[in-house]
Amino acid sequence: QVQLEESGGGLVQAGGSLRLSCAASGSIFSVSIFKENGVGWYRQAPGKQRELVAVIQSGDITNYPDSVKGRFTISRDNAKNTVYLQMNSLKPEDTAVYYCRLQGSPYWGKGTLVTVSS
């Protein structure tokens, strides 16, 4: 079993930046899975469905939806068992709880709240 913990959320003005972190812990086997498999960042705004905003696959292949492309960057530091989400040029519509997930698994973090004021 792997545990995921997000951090880095907060209140920021429109146009600002935040960097979210998703740290993995657990057994050595579980952490190795985290390092080798895809990790996604998702968000859920009030009254809306959870949506994928970034994913990093094996080989550090990344993908983003058009809504965040060019503003968000996902990266990983395997030495720290951590995946990051750098968010720039934030907009009020980016306000949501952000979650990380080990793709294809039931493992999610508990989320971190990002609030962007206009």
TALIN-V214212 format. One record per pair of residues at least 24 apart in sequence whose ideal C-beta (glycine too) atoms are under 6 Angstrom apart, sorted by the first residue. I is the first residue (numbers start at 1). J is the second residue. Records with the same first field share a line. If there is no record, write none. Layout:
# TALIN-V214212
I = J, J
This chain:
# TALIN-V214212
1 = 26, 30
2 = 26, 30, 34, 107
4 = 100, 107, 109
5 = 109
6 = 100, 109, 111, 112
7 = 112
9 = 112, 113, 114
11 = 115
12 = 90, 116
13 = 117
14 = 91, 92, 116, 118
16 = 90
17 = 88
18 = 87
19 = 84, 86
20 = 85, 98
21 = 82, 84
22 = 83, 100
23 = 82
24 = 81
31 = 81
34 = 102
35 = 78
38 = 103
39 = 83
40 = 101, 103
41 = 85, 100
42 = 99
43 = 96, 98
44 = 96, 97
45 = 96
54 = 85
90 = 116
92 = 116, 118
